Amino acid sequence: MLTPTNDNIDALRRYLSAQNASSASFVVHAFATWRIASLLTLRYNRDGSKRTELGPYEVLKKFRELVGVNENGAQTTELAKVFACMFCSSFWIGLVIALLAGKGVVYGLSLSTAALMIERYEFGG
């Protein structure tokens, strides 16, 4: 028969605490992935209207122009393809956040998926 000891209970508490912290950090990383991707990406509503954020002093618009995305969504460089598509930008941003957090590629893919789920929930896109 297994009898609980203080050591077992403490180990269980540490494990559960680590799991809660891990879940909370995933949620924070997922929202960060979505927000950064949504700021940098030229996006459209279902009716074709743009919902692009310009940023203060139009810094985000200038950034997109710098990498080669014009206001019509046309890409003039290979790098522009990353910032013209929410799927592409969330993938790369999720990967960078995962690597900065010391996690692996699968964690980055999960962040990208969560960011796309947020996008779909928020805008139906």
C-alpha positions as CSV (number, residue, x, y, z in Angstrom):
1,M,0.0,0.0,0.0
2,L,1.3,3.4,-0.9
3,T,1.4,5.8,2.0
4,P,1.7,9.5,1.5
5,T,4.8,11.0,3.0
6,N,5.8,14.7,3.2
7,D,8.4,14.1,0.5
8,N,5.8,12.6,-1.8
9,I,3.3,15.4,-1.2
10,D,6.0,18.1,-1.6
11,A,7.1,16.5,-4.9
12,L,3.5,16.4,-6.1
13,R,3.1,20.1,-5.2
14,R,6.3,21.0,-7.1
15,Y,5.1,19.1,-10.1
16,L,1.6,20.7,-10.1
17,S,3.1,24.1,-9.6
18,A,5.5,23.6,-12.5
19,Q,2.6,22.4,-14.7
20,N,0.5,25.5,-13.8
21,A,3.4,27.8,-14.6
22,S,4.0,26.0,-17.8
23,S,0.4,26.4,-18.9
24,A,0.4,30.0,-18.0
25,S,3.6,30.7,-19.9
26,F,2.1,28.9,-22.9
27,V,-1.0,31.1,-22.9
28,V,1.2,34.3,-22.6
29,H,3.5,33.1,-25.4
30,A,0.5,32.3,-27.6
31,F,-1.1,35.7,-27.1
32,A,2.3,37.3,-27.8
33,T,2.7,35.3,-31.0
34,W,-0.8,36.4,-32.1
35,R,-0.3,40.0,-31.2
36,I,3.1,40.4,-32.9
37,A,1.9,38.6,-36.0
38,S,-1.2,40.7,-36.2
39,L,0.7,43.9,-35.9
40,L,3.2,43.0,-38.6
41,T,0.8,41.4,-41.1
42,L,-1.3,43.0,-43.7
43,R,-4.7,41.4,-43.2
44,Y,-8.2,41.6,-44.7
45,N,-11.7,41.0,-43.4
46,R,-14.0,38.6,-45.2
47,D,-15.6,41.5,-47.1
48,G,-12.2,42.5,-48.5
49,S,-11.7,45.5,-46.3
50,K,-8.3,46.0,-44.8
51,R,-7.7,45.7,-41.0
52,T,-4.1,46.7,-40.8
53,E,-2.7,48.5,-37.9
54,L,-0.5,51.5,-38.9
55,G,1.1,52.0,-35.5
56,P,2.3,55.3,-34.0
57,Y,3.7,57.5,-36.7
58,E,2.8,54.7,-39.2
59,V,5.8,52.8,-38.1
60,L,4.2,49.4,-38.8
61,K,3.1,50.6,-42.3
62,K,6.6,51.8,-42.9
63,F,8.0,48.4,-41.7
64,R,5.8,46.5,-44.1
65,E,6.9,48.8,-47.0
66,L,10.5,48.3,-46.0
67,V,10.2,44.5,-46.2
68,G,8.3,44.8,-49.5
69,V,4.6,44.6,-48.8
70,N,2.7,47.4,-50.4
71,E,-0.7,48.7,-49.4
72,N,-2.5,46.4,-52.0
73,G,-0.9,43.3,-50.5
74,A,1.5,42.7,-53.3
75,Q,4.9,41.3,-52.3
76,T,8.0,42.7,-53.9
77,T,10.6,40.6,-52.0
78,E,10.8,37.1,-50.7
79,L,10.8,38.4,-47.1
80,A,7.5,40.2,-47.9
81,K,5.8,36.8,-48.2
82,V,6.3,36.3,-44.4
83,F,4.5,39.6,-43.6
84,A,1.7,39.3,-46.1
85,C,0.3,36.1,-44.5
86,M,-0.9,35.5,-41.0
87,F,-0.1,31.8,-41.3
88,C,3.5,32.5,-42.3
89,S,4.1,35.2,-39.8
90,S,2.6,33.3,-36.9
91,F,4.8,30.3,-37.8
92,W,8.1,32.3,-37.8
93,I,7.2,34.4,-34.8
94,G,6.1,31.4,-32.8
95,L,9.3,29.7,-33.7
96,V,11.4,32.6,-32.5
97,I,9.4,33.0,-29.3
98,A,9.8,29.2,-28.6
99,L,13.6,29.3,-29.2
100,L,13.9,32.4,-27.0
101,A,11.9,30.6,-24.2
102,G,14.3,27.7,-24.5
103,K,11.6,25.4,-25.9
104,G,11.6,23.3,-29.1
105,V,10.2,23.5,-32.6
106,V,7.0,21.6,-31.5
107,Y,6.3,24.3,-28.9
108,G,6.7,26.9,-31.7
109,L,4.3,25.1,-33.9
110,S,1.8,25.0,-31.0
111,L,2.2,28.7,-30.5
112,S,1.5,29.3,-34.2
113,T,-1.6,27.1,-34.0
114,A,-2.9,28.9,-30.9
115,A,-2.3,32.3,-32.5
116,L,-4.3,31.2,-35.6
117,M,-7.1,30.0,-33.3
118,I,-7.1,33.3,-31.6
119,E,-7.2,35.1,-35.0
120,R,-10.1,32.9,-36.2
121,Y,-12.0,33.4,-32.9
122,E,-11.4,37.2,-32.9
123,F,-12.1,38.0,-36.6
124,G,-13.5,34.8,-38.1
125,G,-10.6,34.8,-40.5
